[in-house]
Amino acid sequence: MEGVIDANTRALLTECPGFDWTVTEFIRVIDHRLPPRVFLKHCPELATQQAKTPSGIAVHLQLLGSDPHALAENARQACDLGATSIDLNFGCPAKTVNRHDGGASLLRDPSRVESTVTAVNRAVGDTCPVTAKIRLGFSHRRLALDCGRAAENGGAKHLVVHARTRDEGYRPPAHWEWIDRLRRHLDIPVIANGDIWRLEDYWRIRSLSGCRDVMLGRGALADPWLAYRIRHWQQTGEQLSPTPWSARANILNAYAALQRSILPERIVVSLLKQWLNHMRSLDSESAHRFMSLRRVTQLDAFLDGLKKERRQQRVAL
Ligand SMILES: Cc1cc2nc3c(=O)[nH]c(=O)nc-3n(C[C@H](O)[C@H](O)[C@H](O)COP(=O)(O)O)c2cc1C
């Protein structure tokens, strides 16, 4: 996720079992071949870990653009640098991206989805699988299946479907039952995405979409153990209890330790606030901590605030 999940976040989220693979933030391709440093910045795992997180979970490199030739050239370049899988982003709803004809804007014309996937596929050959991520459409859902078919015809090895149109942004609800309509008509694996925050959401998306596999976005930040809890439930049928504050504080501390070695402290503080902000939607202790730390700008003071015992509120009976 752009601006949110970088290599350090991927490393921490995959320490615990649960994820099968991860994806980089998108690399935006306009019309020329990007220098290697751009790929290495978005995916440092290429240089050090054969496109895997330190725990050995694959990192797929994501490209976003609208020029099939330029995307193909950059995909080739990424593979030469060690990428083991290329994901094409046809889902980004950002106005600046769409104005420049990238992300979800291609969903208005499925033939462009197909020619893009085809071009990238031809460029990288069999050694590097190409996958695609779509929404249900741009402003309506009428072309959803055509877009899915276009990705399949172009040679995508799997399709992630975020169950909203571009115009729906991130507004609930996600239309999980629409993913089922695509899944039933496609031969490639379809992976369901959108609004999976809790284990209960996984049960519901699984029954409505018919997909066994899901992609977690914001839910993985809101509860960094969500993938583990889903995997545990898949394997045992047992529902693990919600992630406690102590575990959340530990991951934020570990994140700070990794980020402070490469980024200025004020940026680390704002990244920590961003992550805690995601956590607070699900967890009342995270919400309290967020409110009490939101104006703190010093990193050590912020980390002390995560550690500090909060006085228990007295409840009058
Ligand atoms: C801040 C932000 C950045 C995102 N960046 C990307 C991205 O770079 N590539 C991508 O495929 N999806 C990106 N997404 C979309 C998510 O991957 C996901 O499809 C969407 O948030 C719905 O899933 P969720 O409800 O689990 O978050 C981004 C979403 C957000 C909120």
The ligand as an ORCA input file, in Angstrom:
! r2SCAN-3c Opt
* xyz 0 1
  C      -3.305      4.443      1.656
  C      -3.563      3.319      0.713
  C      -2.607      2.990     -0.231
  C      -2.832      1.945     -1.137
  N      -1.863      1.617     -2.040
  C      -2.037      0.567     -2.856
  C      -1.020      0.158     -3.764
  O       0.060      0.758     -3.836
  N      -1.269     -0.917     -4.548
  C      -2.455     -1.614     -4.486
  O      -2.633     -2.591     -5.214
  N      -3.429     -1.248     -3.648
  C      -3.253     -0.176     -2.839
  N      -4.248      0.181     -1.989
  C      -5.513     -0.578     -1.981
  C      -5.459     -1.754     -0.997
  O      -4.469     -2.676     -1.404
  C      -6.794     -2.480     -0.952
  O      -7.118     -2.962     -2.227
  C      -7.927     -1.598     -0.456
  O      -7.525     -0.796      0.617
  C      -9.130     -2.445     -0.041
  O      -8.732     -3.441      0.851
  P      -8.791     -3.248      2.470
  O     -10.217     -2.872      2.793
  O      -8.376     -4.575      3.002
  O      -7.860     -2.131      2.813
  C      -4.050      1.232     -1.103
  C      -5.024      1.571     -0.139
  C      -4.796      2.593      0.741
  C      -5.878      2.939      1.756
*
